[in-house]
Every structure is written in C-alpha cells, then in structure tokens.
Amino acid sequence: MRWFESNWLRHSTHKKSSRRRNYYEQRRTYCKDGRENGLLKGHARNVLTAFEDTVLKEVKAGGSVDLMKLASFSSKVRPARTGRNPITGEPVEIPEKRVPAIKAHKPLKEACNL
C-alpha cells in the first residue's frame, strides 16, 4: 500500500465502500502472512487463492476438505420443511437445499479456550 492510500483510508471522513475495505484488508492479510512465513506477497496471495479454489470446488461437488489440526469443510443437505409466514401465520413450504458446514477440530477449539 502506498503512503497516500494508507493516509486516505485512515483519515477519510466519508463512508468507505465495503468492496474497497475488503480489498485492503485482504492485501494486509497477504502481507502479514507472507512476512511471517518468509514468502513474497504475490506467493502468499497465490497460495491462499489456490486454497480457496480447492475448498470451493470440493464442497460444491459434495465432497469435504479436511485440514489437520484446524477444521473440515463440507456441505450438508437441509431437508424440506414447513415454515410459517410471520405476518399472516400461513404455512409455507421451504424447499430442501445444500448449506456449507465447517467443523472445528480439537486443536483449534483448545487454542480458542486458553
């Protein structure tokens, strides 16, 4: 990030768009991860992007991705059910759909509960 971008982001009084904010937060994460692991910023971005693509592809295909000591990513089918319209109280049929599921493994849970 160049000096004028960081000053503009820090000192601007108008509402920043979430798209721009997410972009800069992502860049900051790549820089921090790269410095900690001795990677260049571009290499860190490529590794994280490849990881995201792999997880999305596997979960979309119905499989699961298991990261040792961290978490497992999968998708589950939520069955069809009958719900109620909160305004009128009429029954409404809710169709079945697939939803993402993330399960934290024991080391991650223990790290959070120090």
N, C-alpha and C positions, 0 to 999 in steps of 0.2 A: 504494500500500500504506500502510495506516495504521501509526502508530508501534507500537501494541501487537501487530499482526500480525508486523511485522518482528522485534521482540524475542522474541516467542513462537517464531517459526521459528528464529531464531538460537540461542536458549538452551534450547530444549526438549531433554530427555534421552530422551524416548520416540521410537520409530521413526516417522518421518513416512510417511504413505501416499504412494505414487508418484503417485497421481492429484492430490493436493494439491500436491506438489512440482512436477509438470509444469505445473500451472495457474499457479503463481507464477513459474516460470522463463519461461513464455510471456508473462506480463504484463511481466516485466522486459525481455524482448526487445522487446516492442512499445514500451515507454517509451524504451529506448535508441535504437531505430531512429527513432522519432518525433523525439526531440531532435536527432539528428544531421542529419535531413533537414528540420527545421522543420515537421513535421506534428504534429497533435494525436494523443494516444494512440488515440482512437477511430478516427481516419482511418487510422493506421498499421495497426491491427488489421483494418480493413475491406479495405485493400489486400492484406495478407498472406493473409487468408481467401479473397478473390477469386482470388488466385494459386493457392492450394492447390486450390480447387474446379475451376479451369480445368485444371490439370495432371491431377488425378484423373479428370475427365471424359474428356479426350483419351486418356489412357493406357488407361482402361477400354474405350473404343471401339476401341482398336487403333491409334490414331494416335500421334504424337510431338509433344512441345513442345520447341522449340529456343530456349534463352536465349543470345543472343550473348555471347561472352566468358566464359560461365560453364559451362553444361552442357546436355545434351539428355536428356530423359526419354522413355522409350518402354517397350514391353513386347515380350518375346520368347517364343516357344514352345519349351519344353524338351521334346524328343521322348520317347516312351515308351521304357523300357529295362528290363532285367532286373537286379535287385539281389540281394543275399544277406542273409538274416537273420543277424545277427552271433552269435546264440546257438546256433542249430541248424545254420546253414550252408545251409539250404534256399534255392533260388532263389525270388525274389519279384518279381512283375510290378509295376513302378512306372508309373502312367499318365502320359500327357502333360499338361502344364499350362503356363499362361502365368505368367511371372515378370517383375517390373519390372526395367528396365535403365537405368542412369544412366551417361552417358559424359561425363567432364570434358573441356572444351575446352582448347586450348593456353594461353591467358592464365591460367586457373585453375591449371593444372599448374605454370606458371612462377612464379606467386605463392607456391605451396607450397614450391618448391625454391629459395628465395632464399639 
